Amino acid sequence: MRSWISALAALVVSAFVVLAIVRNQAPATVDWVFGSAQDVPLWRALSASALLGALVAAAILSVPALRLKLRLRRAERRISQLEREVHGLRTLPLDEEIRDASREG
């Protein structure tokens, strides 16, 4: 079921992109801070701006994800360290067992 939904979503997005390309063939002038481009098809300008926006958003949203990943790695190291410590404490003999063994011997 999920594959059909994914395929349908991909088909709708593809149809939208093709329709946008067909309807936006007019040439446009794109001006930016460092220069400009003349007679660029409007669909290319729109696609480039959408792609640039997606890249900037992905870069901004990846910072918190990377922080969480780093925090998780630190927590996993700490957990393994504490587990080793607990294991070491479990294998130590108890004081009463030591006293009883010394009295009997």
Backbone as JSON Lines, residues from 0, in Angstrom:
{"i":0,"aa":"M","n":[0.82,-1.19,0.0],"ca":[0.0,0.0,0.0],"c":[0.87,1.26,0.0]}
{"i":1,"aa":"R","n":[1.94,1.22,0.82],"ca":[2.8,2.4,0.9],"c":[3.51,2.67,-0.43]}
{"i":2,"aa":"S","n":[3.88,1.61,-1.14],"ca":[4.57,1.8,-2.41],"c":[3.65,2.45,-3.43]}
{"i":3,"aa":"W","n":[2.36,2.12,-3.38],"ca":[1.42,2.76,-4.29],"c":[1.26,4.24,-3.96]}
{"i":4,"aa":"I","n":[1.21,4.55,-2.69],"ca":[1.09,5.95,-2.28],"c":[2.33,6.72,-2.68]}
{"i":5,"aa":"S","n":[3.5,6.13,-2.49],"ca":[4.75,6.78,-2.89],"c":[4.8,6.98,-4.4]}
{"i":6,"aa":"A","n":[4.37,5.98,-5.15],"ca":[4.37,6.09,-6.6],"c":[3.39,7.16,-7.06]}
{"i":7,"aa":"L","n":[2.23,7.22,-6.42],"ca":[1.25,8.25,-6.78],"c":[1.77,9.65,-6.45]}
{"i":8,"aa":"A","n":[2.42,9.79,-5.3],"ca":[2.99,11.09,-4.93],"c":[4.08,11.5,-5.91]}
{"i":9,"aa":"A","n":[4.93,10.56,-6.31],"ca":[5.98,10.86,-7.3],"c":[5.37,11.25,-8.64]}
{"i":10,"aa":"L","n":[4.29,10.59,-9.02],"ca":[3.62,10.93,-10.28],"c":[3.02,12.33,-10.24]}
{"i":11,"aa":"V","n":[2.4,12.68,-9.11],"ca":[1.81,14.01,-8.98],"c":[2.89,15.09,-9.01]}
{"i":12,"aa":"V","n":[3.98,14.87,-8.3],"ca":[5.07,15.84,-8.29],"c":[5.68,15.97,-9.69]}
{"i":13,"aa":"S","n":[5.87,14.86,-10.37],"ca":[6.42,14.9,-11.73],"c":[5.49,15.65,-12.67]}
{"i":14,"aa":"A","n":[4.2,15.4,-12.56],"ca":[3.24,16.12,-13.41],"c":[3.27,17.61,-13.12]}
{"i":15,"aa":"F","n":[3.39,17.97,-11.85],"ca":[3.47,19.38,-11.49],"c":[4.72,20.03,-12.08]}
{"i":16,"aa":"V","n":[5.84,19.35,-12.01],"ca":[7.09,19.89,-12.55],"c":[7.0,20.06,-14.06]}
{"i":17,"aa":"V","n":[6.49,19.06,-14.75],"ca":[6.35,19.15,-16.2],"c":[5.4,20.28,-16.58]}
{"i":18,"aa":"L","n":[4.29,20.4,-15.89],"ca":[3.33,21.48,-16.16],"c":[3.95,22.85,-15.91]}
{"i":19,"aa":"A","n":[4.74,22.97,-14.83],"ca":[5.4,24.24,-14.54],"c":[6.41,24.58,-15.62]}
{"i":20,"aa":"I","n":[7.13,23.59,-16.14],"ca":[8.11,23.84,-17.2],"c":[7.41,24.3,-18.48]}
{"i":21,"aa":"V","n":[6.33,23.62,-18.82],"ca":[5.61,23.95,-20.06],"c":[4.99,25.34,-19.99]}
{"i":22,"aa":"R","n":[4.46,25.7,-18.85],"ca":[3.77,26.99,-18.72],"c":[4.72,28.17,-18.5]}
{"i":23,"aa":"N","n":[5.96,27.93,-18.12],"ca":[6.88,29.02,-17.77],"c":[8.11,29.03,-18.67]}
{"i":24,"aa":"Q","n":[7.89,29.15,-19.96],"ca":[8.97,29.19,-20.94],"c":[9.46,30.6,-21.24]}
{"i":25,"aa":"A","n":[8.77,31.6,-20.75],"ca":[9.11,32.99,-21.07],"c":[10.5,33.34,-20.54]}
{"i":26,"aa":"P","n":[11.28,34.11,-21.3],"ca":[12.6,34.52,-20.8],"c":[12.47,35.55,-19.68]}
{"i":27,"aa":"A","n":[13.41,35.49,-18.78],"ca":[13.4,36.41,-17.64],"c":[14.83,36.86,-17.37]}
{"i":28,"aa":"T","n":[14.95,38.01,-16.71],"ca":[16.23,38.51,-16.27],"c":[16.33,38.27,-14.77]}
{"i":29,"aa":"V","n":[17.41,37.63,-14.37],"ca":[17.62,37.33,-12.96],"c":[18.76,38.2,-12.46]}
{"i":30,"aa":"D","n":[18.46,39.03,-11.47],"ca":[19.46,39.9,-10.85],"c":[19.74,39.41,-9.44]}
{"i":31,"aa":"W","n":[21.01,39.3,-9.11],"ca":[21.4,38.97,-7.75],"c":[22.52,39.88,-7.33]}
{"i":32,"aa":"V","n":[23.05,39.69,-6.18],"ca":[24.01,40.63,-5.59],"c":[25.27,40.76,-6.44]}
{"i":33,"aa":"F","n":[25.77,39.67,-6.98],"ca":[27.05,39.69,-7.66],"c":[26.95,39.74,-9.18]}
{"i":34,"aa":"G","n":[25.77,39.84,-9.71],"ca":[25.64,39.9,-11.17],"c":[24.22,39.66,-11.6]}
{"i":35,"aa":"S","n":[24.06,39.35,-12.87],"ca":[22.73,39.08,-13.4],"c":[22.84,38.13,-14.58]}
{"i":36,"aa":"A","n":[21.71,37.56,-14.94],"ca":[21.64,36.66,-16.1],"c":[20.48,37.12,-16.98]}
{"i":37,"aa":"Q","n":[20.71,37.2,-18.25],"ca":[19.7,37.66,-19.2],"c":[19.06,36.47,-19.91]}
{"i":38,"aa":"D","n":[17.81,36.6,-20.24],"ca":[17.06,35.64,-21.04],"c":[17.15,34.2,-20.5]}
{"i":39,"aa":"V","n":[16.99,34.07,-19.23],"ca":[16.94,32.75,-18.59],"c":[15.48,32.29,-18.61]}
{"i":40,"aa":"P","n":[15.21,31.07,-19.05],"ca":[13.82,30.59,-18.99],"c":[13.31,30.67,-17.54]}
{"i":41,"aa":"L","n":[12.1,31.11,-17.4],"ca":[11.53,31.33,-16.07],"c":[11.51,30.04,-15.25]}
{"i":42,"aa":"W","n":[11.27,28.9,-15.9],"ca":[11.23,27.65,-15.15],"c":[12.59,27.32,-14.55]}
{"i":43,"aa":"R","n":[13.67,27.69,-15.24],"ca":[15.01,27.44,-14.69],"c":[15.27,28.33,-13.47]}
{"i":44,"aa":"A","n":[14.86,29.58,-13.56],"ca":[15.04,30.49,-12.42],"c":[14.25,30.01,-11.21]}
{"i":45,"aa":"L","n":[13.0,29.57,-11.46],"ca":[12.18,29.06,-10.36],"c":[12.76,27.78,-9.78]}
{"i":46,"aa":"S","n":[13.22,26.88,-10.64],"ca":[13.81,25.62,-10.17],"c":[15.09,25.86,-9.37]}
{"i":47,"aa":"A","n":[15.91,26.77,-9.88],"ca":[17.17,27.06,-9.17],"c":[16.9,27.68,-7.81]}
{"i":48,"aa":"S","n":[15.92,28.58,-7.74],"ca":[15.63,29.2,-6.44],"c":[15.03,28.18,-5.47]}
{"i":49,"aa":"A","n":[14.18,27.28,-5.98],"ca":[13.61,26.24,-5.11],"c":[14.71,25.29,-4.61]}
{"i":50,"aa":"L","n":[15.62,24.92,-5.49],"ca":[16.72,24.04,-5.1],"c":[17.63,24.72,-4.08]}
{"i":51,"aa":"L","n":[17.96,25.97,-4.33],"ca":[18.79,26.71,-3.38],"c":[18.11,26.83,-2.02]}
{"i":52,"aa":"G","n":[16.81,27.1,-2.02],"ca":[16.07,27.18,-0.77],"c":[16.05,25.86,-0.02]}
{"i":53,"aa":"A","n":[15.89,24.77,-0.76],"ca":[15.89,23.44,-0.13],"c":[17.26,23.12,0.47]}
{"i":54,"aa":"L","n":[18.34,23.49,-0.24],"ca":[19.69,23.24,0.28],"c":[19.96,24.06,1.54]}
{"i":55,"aa":"V","n":[19.55,25.31,1.54],"ca":[19.75,26.16,2.73],"c":[18.94,25.62,3.91]}
{"i":56,"aa":"A","n":[17.69,25.23,3.65],"ca":[16.85,24.68,4.72],"c":[17.44,23.39,5.27]}
{"i":57,"aa":"A","n":[17.94,22.52,4.39],"ca":[18.55,21.27,4.83],"c":[19.79,21.53,5.68]}
{"i":58,"aa":"A","n":[20.58,22.51,5.27],"ca":[21.78,22.84,6.04],"c":[21.42,23.37,7.43]}
{"i":59,"aa":"I","n":[20.42,24.22,7.49],"ca":[20.01,24.79,8.77],"c":[19.4,23.72,9.67]}
{"i":60,"aa":"L","n":[18.59,22.83,9.1],"ca":[17.93,21.79,9.9],"c":[18.87,20.66,10.31]}
{"i":61,"aa":"S","n":[19.99,20.53,9.61],"ca":[20.91,19.45,9.95],"c":[21.75,19.77,11.19]}
{"i":62,"aa":"V","n":[21.88,21.03,11.55],"ca":[22.69,21.39,12.73],"c":[22.11,20.78,14.01]}
{"i":63,"aa":"P","n":[20.82,20.94,14.3],"ca":[20.3,20.29,15.52],"c":[20.38,18.77,15.46]}
{"i":64,"aa":"A","n":[20.2,18.2,14.28],"ca":[20.29,16.74,14.15],"c":[21.72,16.27,14.46]}
{"i":65,"aa":"L","n":[22.71,17.0,13.99],"ca":[24.09,16.63,14.28],"c":[24.41,16.78,15.76]}
{"i":66,"aa":"R","n":[23.86,17.81,16.38],"ca":[24.06,17.97,17.83],"c":[23.46,16.8,18.6]}
{"i":67,"aa":"L","n":[22.25,16.38,18.21],"ca":[21.62,15.25,18.88],"c":[22.41,13.97,18.67]}
{"i":68,"aa":"K","n":[22.96,13.8,17.48],"ca":[23.76,12.61,17.2],"c":[25.01,12.59,18.07]}
{"i":69,"aa":"L","n":[25.66,13.74,18.22],"ca":[26.84,13.84,19.07],"c":[26.49,13.55,20.53]}
{"i":70,"aa":"R","n":[25.36,14.09,20.97],"ca":[24.91,13.87,22.34],"c":[24.6,12.39,22.59]}
{"i":71,"aa":"L","n":[24.0,11.75,21.61],"ca":[23.7,10.32,21.71],"c":[24.98,9.51,21.81]}
{"i":72,"aa":"R","n":[25.97,9.86,21.02],"ca":[27.24,9.13,21.05],"c":[27.9,9.26,22.42]}
{"i":73,"aa":"R","n":[27.89,10.47,22.98],"ca":[28.45,10.68,24.32],"c":[27.7,9.87,25.36]}
{"i":74,"aa":"A","n":[26.38,9.86,25.27],"ca":[25.57,9.11,26.24],"c":[25.83,7.61,26.13]}
{"i":75,"aa":"E","n":[25.99,7.11,24.91],"ca":[26.28,5.68,24.73],"c":[27.63,5.32,25.32]}
{"i":76,"aa":"R","n":[28.62,6.19,25.15],"ca":[29.94,5.93,25.76],"c":[29.84,5.9,27.28]}
{"i":77,"aa":"R","n":[29.09,6.85,27.83],"ca":[28.93,6.92,29.28],"c":[28.2,5.7,29.81]}
{"i":78,"aa":"I","n":[27.19,5.25,29.09],"ca":[26.44,4.06,29.5],"c":[27.34,2.84,29.5]}
{"i":79,"aa":"S","n":[28.15,2.67,28.46],"ca":[29.04,1.51,28.42],"c":[30.07,1.58,29.54]}
{"i":80,"aa":"Q","n":[30.55,2.79,29.85],"ca":[31.5,2.95,30.95],"c":[30.84,2.56,32.28]}
{"i":81,"aa":"L","n":[29.62,3.01,32.49],"ca":[28.92,2.68,33.74],"c":[28.58,1.19,33.8]}
{"i":82,"aa":"E","n":[28.25,0.57,32.67],"ca":[27.99,-0.86,32.67],"c":[29.24,-1.65,33.03]}
{"i":83,"aa":"R","n":[30.39,-1.22,32.53],"ca":[31.65,-1.88,32.9],"c":[31.91,-1.74,34.39]}
{"i":84,"aa":"E","n":[31.61,-0.57,34.92],"ca":[31.81,-0.34,36.35],"c":[30.89,-1.22,37.18]}
{"i":85,"aa":"V","n":[29.64,-1.33,36.78],"ca":[28.69,-2.19,37.51],"c":[29.14,-3.64,37.44]}
{"i":86,"aa":"H","n":[29.58,-4.07,36.29],"ca":[30.08,-5.45,36.15],"c":[31.28,-5.69,37.06]}
{"i":87,"aa":"G","n":[32.17,-4.71,37.12],"ca":[33.33,-4.83,38.01],"c":[32.92,-4.88,39.47]}
{"i":88,"aa":"L","n":[31.91,-4.12,39.84],"ca":[31.45,-4.15,41.23],"c":[30.75,-5.45,41.56]}
{"i":89,"aa":"R","n":[30.08,-6.05,40.62],"ca":[29.4,-7.32,40.87],"c":[30.38,-8.45,41.09]}
{"i":90,"aa":"T","n":[31.52,-8.36,40.5],"ca":[32.5,-9.45,40.64],"c":[33.37,-9.3,41.88]}
{"i":91,"aa":"L","n":[33.3,-8.19,42.57],"ca":[34.08,-8.02,43.8],"c":[33.47,-8.87,44.91]}
{"i":92,"aa":"P","n":[34.31,-9.48,45.77],"ca":[33.77,-10.24,46.89],"c":[33.22,-9.29,47.95]}
{"i":93,"aa":"L","n":[32.21,-9.75,48.65],"ca":[31.63,-8.95,49.71],"c":[32.51,-9.02,50.96]}
{"i":94,"aa":"D","n":[32.47,-7.99,51.81],"ca":[33.28,-7.96,53.02],"c":[32.95,-9.1,53.96]}
{"i":95,"aa":"E","n":[31.69,-9.46,54.1],"ca":[31.29,-10.53,55.01],"c":[31.85,-11.87,54.54]}
{"i":96,"aa":"E","n":[31.85,-12.08,53.23],"ca":[32.4,-13.33,52.72],"c":[33.9,-13.41,53.02]}
{"i":97,"aa":"I","n":[34.58,-12.3,52.96],"ca":[36.02,-12.27,53.24],"c":[36.24,-12.55,54.73]}
{"i":98,"aa":"R","n":[35.46,-11.93,55.61],"ca":[35.61,-12.16,57.04],"c":[35.31,-13.6,57.42]}
{"i":99,"aa":"D","n":[34.22,-14.14,56.86],"ca":[33.86,-15.54,57.17],"c":[34.95,-16.49,56.68]}
{"i":100,"aa":"A","n":[35.5,-16.21,55.53],"ca":[36.54,-17.09,54.99],"c":[37.8,-17.0,55.84]}
{"i":101,"aa":"S","n":[38.13,-15.82,56.37],"ca":[39.34,-15.7,57.19],"c":[39.14,-16.33,58.56]}
{"i":102,"aa":"R","n":[37.96,-16.34,59.12],"ca":[37.68,-16.96,60.41],"c":[37.71,-18.48,60.29]}
{"i":103,"aa":"E","n":[37.22,-18.98,59.19],"ca":[37.17,-20.44,59.01],"c":[38.55,-21.0,58.73]}
{"i":104,"aa":"G","n":[39.39,-20.23,58.09],"ca":[40.68,-20.72,57.65],"c":[41.72,-20.67,58.65]}
